[in-house]
Amino acid sequence: MRIRRSVTRFFATLVIPALCAAVVSYFGYYTIWGTRGLLAYDDTQARLAVEQEQLAQLKEARAHLGHRIHLLEPGSVDPDMVEEVARDQMLDGQPGEVAIPRPGH
């Protein structure tokens, strides 16, 4: 009987608080340094800012291309855009090249 009380007292005084401290330490560690912890949150915010900037650039490029496509649609054809596309295709122009038409041709 006396041994049982000493074992119970031992568990109550040492083991249970030690287990609780281990559990709190485990979750505390991963709260700060884990893959989804507070330190990873800053990295995630930085990557999100970069991705949002790329998204804004892609949206801007898409809007620009959409405008160019609209200029070539039947019913609202822009002669300057048609000429630009024709020169690109006929002269097989490279980026940065300038095509100078000769008089009479």
MMTF fields as JSON, N, C-alpha, C and O atoms, coordinates in Angstrom:
{
  "mmtfVersion": "1.0.0",
  "mmtfProducer": "UNKNOWN",
  "numBonds": 419,
  "numAtoms": 420,
  "numGroups": 105,
  "numChains": 1,
  "numModels": 1,
  "chainsPerModel": [1],
  "groupsPerChain": [105],
  "chainIdList": ["A"],
  "bondAtomList": [4, 2, 8, 6, 12, 10, 16, 14, 20, 18, 24, 22, 28, 26, 32, 30, 36, 34, 40, 38, 44, 42, 48, 46, 52, 50, 56, 54, 60, 58, 64, 62, 68, 66, 72, 70, 76, 74, 80, 78, 84, 82, 88, 86, 92, 90, 96, 94, 100, 98, 104, 102, 108, 106, 112, 110, 116, 114, 120, 118, 124, 122, 128, 126, 132, 130, 136, 134, 140, 138, 144, 142, 148, 146, 152, 150, 156, 154, 160, 158, 164, 162, 168, 166, 172, 170, 176, 174, 180, 178, 184, 182, 188, 186, 192, 190, 196, 194, 200, 198, 204, 202, 208, 206, 212, 210, 216, 214, 220, 218, 224, 222, 228, 226, 232, 230, 236, 234, 240, 238, 244, 242, 248, 246, 252, 250, 256, 254, 260, 258, 264, 262, 268, 266, 272, 270, 276, 274, 280, 278, 284, 282, 288, 286, 292, 290, 296, 294, 300, 298, 304, 302, 308, 306, 312, 310, 316, 314, 320, 318, 324, 322, 328, 326, 332, 330, 336, 334, 340, 338, 344, 342, 348, 346, 352, 350, 356, 354, 360, 358, 364, 362, 368, 366, 372, 370, 376, 374, 380, 378, 384, 382, 388, 386, 392, 390, 396, 394, 400, 398, 404, 402, 408, 406, 412, 410, 416, 414],
  "bondOrderList": [1, 1, 1, 1, 1, 1, 1, 1, 1, 1, 1, 1, 1, 1, 1, 1, 1, 1, 1, 1, 1, 1, 1, 1, 1, 1, 1, 1, 1, 1, 1, 1, 1, 1, 1, 1, 1, 1, 1, 1, 1, 1, 1, 1, 1, 1, 1, 1, 1, 1, 1, 1, 1, 1, 1, 1, 1, 1, 1, 1, 1, 1, 1, 1, 1, 1, 1, 1, 1, 1, 1, 1, 1, 1, 1, 1, 1, 1, 1, 1, 1, 1, 1, 1, 1, 1, 1, 1, 1, 1, 1, 1, 1, 1, 1, 1, 1, 1, 1, 1, 1, 1, 1, 1],
  "groupList": [{"groupName": "MET", "atomNameList": ["N", "CA", "C", "O"], "elementList": ["N", "C", "C", "O"], "formalChargeList": [0, 0, 0, 0], "bondAtomList": [1, 0, 2, 1, 3, 2], "bondOrderList": [1, 1, 2], "singleLetterCode": "M", "chemCompType": "L-PEPTIDE LINKING"}, {"groupName": "ARG", "atomNameList": ["N", "CA", "C", "O"], "elementList": ["N", "C", "C", "O"], "formalChargeList": [0, 0, 0, 0], "bondAtomList": [1, 0, 2, 1, 3, 2], "bondOrderList": [1, 1, 2], "singleLetterCode": "R", "chemCompType": "L-PEPTIDE LINKING"}, {"groupName": "ILE", "atomNameList": ["N", "CA", "C", "O"], "elementList": ["N", "C", "C", "O"], "formalChargeList": [0, 0, 0, 0], "bondAtomList": [1, 0, 2, 1, 3, 2], "bondOrderList": [1, 1, 2], "singleLetterCode": "I", "chemCompType": "L-PEPTIDE LINKING"}, {"groupName": "SER", "atomNameList": ["N", "CA", "C", "O"], "elementList": ["N", "C", "C", "O"], "formalChargeList": [0, 0, 0, 0], "bondAtomList": [1, 0, 2, 1, 3, 2], "bondOrderList": [1, 1, 2], "singleLetterCode": "S", "chemCompType": "L-PEPTIDE LINKING"}, {"groupName": "VAL", "atomNameList": ["N", "CA", "C", "O"], "elementList": ["N", "C", "C", "O"], "formalChargeList": [0, 0, 0, 0], "bondAtomList": [1, 0, 2, 1, 3, 2], "bondOrderList": [1, 1, 2], "singleLetterCode": "V", "chemCompType": "L-PEPTIDE LINKING"}, {"groupName": "THR", "atomNameList": ["N", "CA", "C", "O"], "elementList": ["N", "C", "C", "O"], "formalChargeList": [0, 0, 0, 0], "bondAtomList": [1, 0, 2, 1, 3, 2], "bondOrderList": [1, 1, 2], "singleLetterCode": "T", "chemCompType": "L-PEPTIDE LINKING"}, {"groupName": "PHE", "atomNameList": ["N", "CA", "C", "O"], "elementList": ["N", "C", "C", "O"], "formalChargeList": [0, 0, 0, 0], "bondAtomList": [1, 0, 2, 1, 3, 2], "bondOrderList": [1, 1, 2], "singleLetterCode": "F", "chemCompType": "L-PEPTIDE LINKING"}, {"groupName": "ALA", "atomNameList": ["N", "CA", "C", "O"], "elementList": ["N", "C", "C", "O"], "formalChargeList": [0, 0, 0, 0], "bondAtomList": [1, 0, 2, 1, 3, 2], "bondOrderList": [1, 1, 2], "singleLetterCode": "A", "chemCompType": "L-PEPTIDE LINKING"}, {"groupName": "LEU", "atomNameList": ["N", "CA", "C", "O"], "elementList": ["N", "C", "C", "O"], "formalChargeList": [0, 0, 0, 0], "bondAtomList": [1, 0, 2, 1, 3, 2], "bondOrderList": [1, 1, 2], "singleLetterCode": "L", "chemCompType": "L-PEPTIDE LINKING"}, {"groupName": "PRO", "atomNameList": ["N", "CA", "C", "O"], "elementList": ["N", "C", "C", "O"], "formalChargeList": [0, 0, 0, 0], "bondAtomList": [1, 0, 2, 1, 3, 2], "bondOrderList": [1, 1, 2], "singleLetterCode": "P", "chemCompType": "L-PEPTIDE LINKING"}, {"groupName": "CYS", "atomNameList": ["N", "CA", "C", "O"], "elementList": ["N", "C", "C", "O"], "formalChargeList": [0, 0, 0, 0], "bondAtomList": [1, 0, 2, 1, 3, 2], "bondOrderList": [1, 1, 2], "singleLetterCode": "C", "chemCompType": "L-PEPTIDE LINKING"}, {"groupName": "TYR", "atomNameList": ["N", "CA", "C", "O"], "elementList": ["N", "C", "C", "O"], "formalChargeList": [0, 0, 0, 0], "bondAtomList": [1, 0, 2, 1, 3, 2], "bondOrderList": [1, 1, 2], "singleLetterCode": "Y", "chemCompType": "L-PEPTIDE LINKING"}, {"groupName": "GLY", "atomNameList": ["N", "CA", "C", "O"], "elementList": ["N", "C", "C", "O"], "formalChargeList": [0, 0, 0, 0], "bondAtomList": [1, 0, 2, 1, 3, 2], "bondOrderList": [1, 1, 2], "singleLetterCode": "G", "chemCompType": "PEPTIDE LINKING"}, {"groupName": "TRP", "atomNameList": ["N", "CA", "C", "O"], "elementList": ["N", "C", "C", "O"], "formalChargeList": [0, 0, 0, 0], "bondAtomList": [1, 0, 2, 1, 3, 2], "bondOrderList": [1, 1, 2], "singleLetterCode": "W", "chemCompType": "L-PEPTIDE LINKING"}, {"groupName": "ASP", "atomNameList": ["N", "CA", "C", "O"], "elementList": ["N", "C", "C", "O"], "formalChargeList": [0, 0, 0, 0], "bondAtomList": [1, 0, 2, 1, 3, 2], "bondOrderList": [1, 1, 2], "singleLetterCode": "D", "chemCompType": "L-PEPTIDE LINKING"}, {"groupName": "GLN", "atomNameList": ["N", "CA", "C", "O"], "elementList": ["N", "C", "C", "O"], "formalChargeList": [0, 0, 0, 0], "bondAtomList": [1, 0, 2, 1, 3, 2], "bondOrderList": [1, 1, 2], "singleLetterCode": "Q", "chemCompType": "L-PEPTIDE LINKING"}, {"groupName": "GLU", "atomNameList": ["N", "CA", "C", "O"], "elementList": ["N", "C", "C", "O"], "formalChargeList": [0, 0, 0, 0], "bondAtomList": [1, 0, 2, 1, 3, 2], "bondOrderList": [1, 1, 2], "singleLetterCode": "E", "chemCompType": "L-PEPTIDE LINKING"}, {"groupName": "LYS", "atomNameList": ["N", "CA", "C", "O"], "elementList": ["N", "C", "C", "O"], "formalChargeList": [0, 0, 0, 0], "bondAtomList": [1, 0, 2, 1, 3, 2], "bondOrderList": [1, 1, 2], "singleLetterCode": "K", "chemCompType": "L-PEPTIDE LINKING"}, {"groupName": "HIS", "atomNameList": ["N", "CA", "C", "O"], "elementList": ["N", "C", "C", "O"], "formalChargeList": [0, 0, 0, 0], "bondAtomList": [1, 0, 2, 1, 3, 2], "bondOrderList": [1, 1, 2], "singleLetterCode": "H", "chemCompType": "L-PEPTIDE LINKING"}],
  "groupTypeList": [0, 1, 2, 1, 1, 3, 4, 5, 1, 6, 6, 7, 5, 8, 4, 2, 9, 7, 8, 10, 7, 7, 4, 4, 3, 11, 6, 12, 11, 11, 5, 2, 13, 12, 5, 1, 12, 8, 8, 7, 11, 14, 14, 5, 15, 7, 1, 8, 7, 4, 16, 15, 16, 15, 8, 7, 15, 8, 17, 16, 7, 1, 7, 18, 8, 12, 18, 1, 2, 18, 8, 8, 16, 9, 12, 3, 4, 14, 9, 14, 0, 4, 16, 16, 4, 7, 1, 14, 15, 0, 8, 14, 12, 15, 9, 12, 16, 4, 7, 2, 9, 1, 9, 12, 18],
  "groupIdList": [1, 2, 3, 4, 5, 6, 7, 8, 9, 10, 11, 12, 13, 14, 15, 16, 17, 18, 19, 20, 21, 22, 23, 24, 25, 26, 27, 28, 29, 30, 31, 32, 33, 34, 35, 36, 37, 38, 39, 40, 41, 42, 43, 44, 45, 46, 47, 48, 49, 50, 51, 52, 53, 54, 55, 56, 57, 58, 59, 60, 61, 62, 63, 64, 65, 66, 67, 68, 69, 70, 71, 72, 73, 74, 75, 76, 77, 78, 79, 80, 81, 82, 83, 84, 85, 86, 87, 88, 89, 90, 91, 92, 93, 94, 95, 96, 97, 98, 99, 100, 101, 102, 103, 104, 105],
  "secStructList": [7, 2, 2, 2, 2, 2, 2, 2, 2, 2, 0, 0, 0, 0, 0, 2, 2, 2, 2, 2, 2, 2, 2, 2, 2, 2, 2, 2, 2, 2, 2, 2, 2, 1, 6, 6, 1, 2, 2, 2, 2, 2, 2, 2, 2, 2, 2, 2, 2, 2, 2, 2, 2, 2, 2, 2, 2, 2, 2, 2, 2, 2, 2, 2, 2, 2, 2, 2, 2, 2, 2, 2, 1, 6, 6, 1, 7, 7, 2, 2, 2, 2, 2, 2, 2, 2, 2, 2, 2, 2, 2, 6, 7, 7, 6, 6, 7, 7, 7, 7, 7, 7, 6, 6, 7],
  "xCoordList": [0.805, 0.0, 0.869, 0.606, 1.878, 2.769, 3.525, 3.79, 3.865, 4.564, 3.649, 4.082, 2.412, 1.453, 1.324, 1.274, 1.271, 1.172, 2.436, 2.361, 3.568, 4.805, 4.913, 5.407, 4.454, 4.458, 3.48, 3.796, 2.308, 1.307, 1.816, 1.656, 2.41, 2.951, 4.092, 4.22, 4.904, 6.005, 5.457, 5.935, 4.436, 3.851, 3.188, 3.309, 2.518, 1.812, 2.78, 2.502, 3.888, 4.798, 5.829, 6.292, 6.205, 7.278, 6.875, 7.152, 6.239, 6.001, 4.941, 5.161, 3.818, 2.744, 3.19, 2.956, 3.808, 4.308, 5.389, 5.467, 6.21, 7.237, 6.599, 7.045, 5.558, 4.85, 4.169, 4.209, 3.558, 2.916, 3.949, 3.695, 5.095, 6.159, 6.671, 6.971, 6.77, 7.224, 6.223, 6.616, 4.948, 3.911, 3.91, 3.846, 3.979, 4.007, 5.261, 5.191, 6.399, 7.645, 7.55, 7.994, 6.979, 6.848, 6.004, 6.422, 4.819, 3.953, 4.496, 4.311, 5.158, 5.772, 6.878, 6.991, 7.693, 8.763, 8.191, 8.66, 7.193, 6.629, 5.785, 5.553, 5.329, 4.62, 5.576, 5.183, 6.797, 7.762, 8.617, 8.712, 9.238, 10.196, 9.681, 10.436, 8.458, 7.924, 7.724, 7.939, 7.313, 7.12, 5.991, 5.955, 5.077, 3.999, 4.027, 2.995, 5.2, 5.346, 5.473, 5.286, 5.796, 5.885, 7.03, 6.885, 8.149, 9.271, 8.982, 9.408, 8.274, 7.909, 6.852, 6.737, 6.097, 5.062, 5.684, 5.142, 6.81, 7.483, 7.949, 7.789, 8.52, 8.955, 7.765, 7.852, 6.67, 5.471, 4.937, 4.505, 4.961, 4.498, 5.396, 4.902, 6.693, 7.619, 7.38, 7.359, 7.201, 6.928, 5.585, 5.443, 4.603, 3.301, 3.397, 2.743, 4.197, 4.381, 5.011, 4.605, 6.002, 6.646, 5.64, 5.574, 4.869, 3.883, 2.792, 2.321, 2.384, 1.377, 1.923, 1.191, 3.192, 3.813, 3.852, 3.558, 4.213, 4.218, 2.816, 2.634, 1.827, 0.446, 0.015, -0.659, 0.394, 0.05, 0.689, 0.057, 1.937, 2.607, 1.923, 1.744, 1.54, 0.856, -0.514, -0.916, -1.229, -2.528, -2.365, -3.167, -1.316, -1.063, -0.718, -1.203, 0.115, 0.463, -0.76, -0.924, -1.61, -2.828, -3.771, -4.373, -3.899, -4.751, -4.2, -4.961, -2.878, -2.252, -2.525, -2.881, -2.355, -2.627, -4.106, -4.455, -4.969, -6.412, -6.774, -7.628, -6.118, -6.366, -5.897, -6.578, -4.737, -4.242, -5.163, -5.395, -5.679, -6.607, -7.887, -8.432, -8.364, -9.583, -9.393, -10.33, -8.186, -7.926, -7.951, -8.1, -7.809, -7.815, -9.154, -9.293, -10.121, -11.411, -12.183, -12.09, -12.939, -13.761, -14.754, -15.356, -14.906, -15.808, -15.101, -15.611, -13.956, -13.208, -11.718, -10.874, -11.411, -10.02, -9.268, -9.724, -8.122, -7.253, -6.224, -5.464, -6.186, -5.248, -3.781, -2.99, -3.412, -2.022, -1.646, -0.534, -2.574, -2.305, -2.198, -1.352, -3.055, -2.989, -1.656, -1.04, -1.212, 0.066, 1.224, 2.163, 1.157, 2.213, 2.288, 3.375, 1.139, 1.112, 1.581, 2.323, 1.164, 1.577, 3.083, 3.725, 3.646, 5.104, 5.846, 6.855, 5.343, 5.971, 5.988, 7.002, 4.874, 4.771, 5.458, 6.085, 5.358, 5.929, 7.435, 8.153, 7.907, 9.336, 10.078, 11.305, 9.339, 9.927, 10.859, 12.002, 10.341, 11.139, 11.485, 10.698, 12.655, 13.126, 12.873, 12.733, 12.813, 12.635, 13.774, 14.946, 13.423, 14.421, 14.772, 15.45, 14.335, 14.589, 13.619, 12.472, 14.093, 13.239, 13.114, 14.124, 11.89, 11.657, 11.376, 10.48, 12.146, 11.972, 11.492, 12.247, 10.255, 9.751, 10.425, 10.678, 10.708, 11.284, 10.175, 9.133, 10.389, 9.35, 9.126, 10.069, 7.862, 7.527, 7.37, 7.095, 7.522, 7.388, 6.224, 5.942],
  "yCoordList": [-1.166, 0.0, 1.26, 2.24, 1.181, 2.311, 2.524, 3.666, 1.465, 1.563, 2.197, 3.026, 1.803, 2.346, 3.86, 4.597, 4.314, 5.745, 6.464, 7.567, 5.868, 6.52, 6.587, 7.575, 5.542, 5.557, 6.597, 7.343, 6.659, 7.647, 9.053, 9.949, 9.236, 10.547, 10.914, 12.071, 9.941, 10.182, 10.645, 11.623, 9.915, 10.302, 11.674, 12.487, 11.915, 13.184, 14.352, 15.439, 14.145, 15.268, 15.471, 16.595, 14.412, 14.571, 14.269, 15.065, 13.158, 12.705, 13.539, 13.96, 13.789, 14.533, 15.959, 16.393, 16.7, 18.026, 17.948, 18.824, 16.916, 16.768, 16.527, 17.087, 15.7, 15.462, 16.732, 17.039, 17.453, 18.715, 19.711, 20.402, 19.785, 20.683, 20.254, 21.099, 18.955, 18.456, 18.805, 19.224, 18.64, 18.967, 20.457, 20.854, 21.283, 22.731, 23.143, 24.007, 22.543, 22.85, 22.462, 23.209, 21.306, 20.82, 21.79, 22.229, 22.114, 23.01, 24.433, 25.14, 24.854, 26.177, 26.298, 27.312, 25.252, 25.255, 25.394, 26.229, 24.596, 24.639, 25.884, 26.259, 26.52, 27.79, 28.874, 29.754, 28.821, 29.854, 29.431, 30.181, 28.263, 27.86, 26.807, 26.366, 26.398, 25.347, 25.822, 26.994, 24.911, 25.245, 26.249, 26.945, 26.329, 27.316, 28.235, 28.753, 28.425, 29.227, 30.707, 31.162, 31.447, 32.9, 33.345, 34.325, 32.656, 33.035, 32.718, 33.457, 31.64, 31.3, 32.261, 32.433, 32.872, 33.829, 35.023, 35.487, 35.519, 36.638, 36.248, 37.021, 35.065, 34.599, 34.46, 34.806, 33.955, 33.786, 35.138, 35.275, 36.125, 37.463, 38.075, 38.74, 37.856, 38.383, 37.711, 38.376, 36.389, 35.685, 36.111, 36.21, 36.362, 36.81, 38.172, 38.405, 39.063, 40.381, 40.263, 40.962, 39.384, 39.175, 38.597, 39.042, 37.615, 36.993, 37.987, 37.954, 38.861, 39.859, 40.861, 41.317, 41.203, 42.098, 41.442, 42.089, 40.163, 39.441, 39.354, 39.485, 39.135, 39.074, 40.41, 40.444, 41.505, 42.826, 43.057, 43.622, 42.624, 42.771, 41.931, 42.384, 40.713, 39.855, 40.409, 40.326, 40.967, 41.571, 42.761, 42.969, 43.536, 44.693, 44.24, 44.819, 43.209, 42.697, 42.106, 42.259, 41.438, 40.859, 41.955, 41.83, 43.03, 44.145, 44.788, 45.158, 44.918, 45.492, 44.617, 45.125, 43.308, 42.405, 42.4, 42.33, 42.472, 42.535, 43.777, 43.733, 44.891, 46.135, 45.997, 46.439, 45.384, 45.192, 44.269, 44.492, 43.249, 42.346, 43.084, 42.898, 43.919, 44.689, 45.606, 45.823, 46.144, 47.021, 46.274, 46.901, 44.965, 44.182, 43.476, 42.788, 43.63, 42.96, 43.607, 44.814, 42.796, 43.36, 44.387, 44.197, 45.47, 46.525, 47.665, 48.785, 47.412, 48.474, 48.333, 48.44, 48.09, 47.857, 49.183, 50.161, 49.204, 50.373, 50.206, 49.238, 51.129, 50.978, 50.922, 50.197, 51.676, 51.649, 50.274, 49.797, 49.636, 48.309, 47.282, 46.39, 47.403, 46.48, 46.628, 45.634, 47.857, 48.091, 47.536, 46.963, 47.702, 47.173, 45.651, 45.081, 45.004, 43.538, 43.079, 42.101, 43.765, 43.39, 43.528, 42.655, 44.609, 44.784, 43.706, 43.177, 43.386, 42.33, 41.014, 40.316, 40.677, 39.389, 39.384, 38.389, 40.47, 40.498, 40.704, 40.114, 41.52, 41.81, 40.886, 40.932, 40.052, 39.139, 39.9, 39.505, 40.995, 41.868, 41.238, 40.495, 41.546, 41.111, 42.236, 43.389, 41.939, 43.011, 44.019, 43.644, 45.29, 46.34, 46.742, 47.751, 45.988, 46.334, 47.404, 47.447, 48.271, 49.322, 49.089, 48.947, 49.045, 48.871, 50.23, 50.947, 50.579, 51.869, 51.577, 51.035, 51.926, 51.663, 52.589, 53.762, 52.03, 52.828, 53.444, 52.823, 54.641, 55.267, 54.468, 53.993, 54.344, 53.649, 52.16, 51.484, 51.617, 50.168, 49.877, 48.713],
  "zCoordList": [0.0, 0.0, 0.0, -0.697, 0.789, 0.883, -0.433, -0.81, -1.118, -2.403, -3.452, -4.253, -3.431, -4.392, -4.206, -5.191, -2.999, -2.737, -3.187, -3.728, -2.974, -3.385, -4.911, -5.455, -5.597, -7.073, -7.578, -8.505, -6.993, -7.391, -7.123, -7.952, -5.999, -5.654, -6.615, -7.018, -6.972, -7.916, -9.273, -9.847, -9.778, -11.057, -10.971, -11.887, -9.912, -9.761, -9.642, -10.148, -8.994, -8.763, -9.863, -10.062, -10.589, -11.571, -13.006, -13.903, -13.232, -14.605, -15.311, -16.447, -14.687, -15.352, -15.689, -16.816, -14.795, -15.197, -16.28, -17.141, -16.24, -17.28, -18.639, -19.64, -18.685, -19.945, -20.44, -21.631, -19.546, -19.938, -20.469, -21.456, -19.828, -20.288, -21.656, -22.499, -21.881, -23.188, -24.278, -25.366, -24.004, -25.004, -25.302, -26.465, -24.275, -24.471, -25.238, -26.112, -24.925, -25.641, -27.107, -27.98, -27.381, -28.756, -29.59, -30.662, -29.085, -29.842, -29.881, -30.871, -28.824, -28.821, -29.858, -30.547, -29.961, -30.959, -32.368, -33.141, -32.709, -34.053, -34.298, -35.447, -33.236, -33.404, -33.88, -34.647, -33.443, -33.816, -35.007, -35.979, -34.962, -35.977, -36.947, -37.814, -36.836, -37.699, -39.13, -39.437, -40.004, -41.416, -41.616, -42.63, -40.667, -40.725, -39.507, -39.082, -38.963, -37.756, -38.045, -39.173, -36.992, -37.109, -38.014, -38.744, -37.982, -38.841, -40.303, -41.191, -40.561, -41.932, -42.473, -43.687, -41.603, -42.012, -42.74, -43.743, -42.245, -42.907, -44.307, -45.251, -44.444, -45.76, -46.705, -47.883, -46.184, -47.001, -47.458, -48.602, -46.59, -46.962, -48.043, -48.953, -47.949, -48.964, -50.314, -51.35, -50.295, -51.559, -52.139, -53.357, -51.285, -51.753, -52.432, -53.45, -51.884, -52.493, -53.878, -54.806, -54.019, -55.321, -56.324, -57.47, -55.891, -56.779, -57.178, -58.315, -56.271, -56.611, -57.62, -58.499, -57.503, -58.48, -59.859, -60.864, -59.908, -61.182, -61.761, -62.971, -60.911, -61.375, -61.964, -62.993, -61.326, -61.845, -63.211, -64.104, -63.376, -64.672, -65.738, -66.869, -65.385, -66.353, -66.728, -67.889, -65.768, -66.075, -67.009, -67.919, -66.769, -67.62, -69.053, -70.024, -69.171, -70.501, -71.194, -72.404, -70.438, -71.017, -71.502, -72.568, -70.722, -71.139, -72.411, -73.305, -72.49, -73.685, -74.916, -75.979, -74.763, -75.88, -76.244, -77.423, -75.248, -75.519, -76.308, -77.194, -75.984, -76.738, -78.186, -79.112, -78.372, -79.742, -80.54, -81.728, -79.893, -80.565, -80.925, -82.013, -80.012, -80.277, -81.484, -82.252, -81.654, -82.792, -84.125, -85.174, -84.104, -85.336, -85.594, -86.605, -84.719, -84.895, -86.045, -86.265, -86.768, -87.857, -87.312, -86.256, -88.057, -87.643, -86.931, -86.915, -86.35, -85.671, -85.974, -85.084, -87.253, -87.64, -87.655, -88.248, -87.002, -86.975, -88.092, -88.084, -89.05, -90.176, -89.75, -90.355, -88.72, -88.256, -87.713, -87.942, -86.99, -86.439, -87.556, -87.502, -88.575, -89.708, -90.425, -90.808, -90.605, -91.27, -90.445, -90.997, -89.133, -88.264, -88.345, -88.445, -88.303, -88.384, -89.754, -89.855, -90.807, -92.159, -92.329, -92.914, -91.827, -91.928, -91.154, -91.621, -89.976, -89.184, -89.944, -89.964, -90.565, -91.239, -92.588, -92.95, -93.345, -94.688, -94.67, -95.477, -93.773, -93.744, -92.792, -92.704, -92.084, -91.119, -90.188, -89.959, -89.662, -88.818, -87.486, -86.9, -87.035, -85.725, -84.727, -85.134, -83.46, -82.48, -82.557, -82.581, -82.594, -82.668, -84.091, -84.288, -85.084, -86.479, -86.927, -86.484, -87.813, -88.361, -89.856, -90.545, -90.368, -91.805, -92.409, -91.964, -93.423, -94.099, -95.517, -96.324, -95.826, -97.18, -98.194, -97.92, -99.368, -100.44, -101.28, -101.486, -101.756, -102.578, -103.879, -104.511, -104.244, -105.481, -105.321, -106.313, -104.166, -103.97, -103.106, -102.823]
}
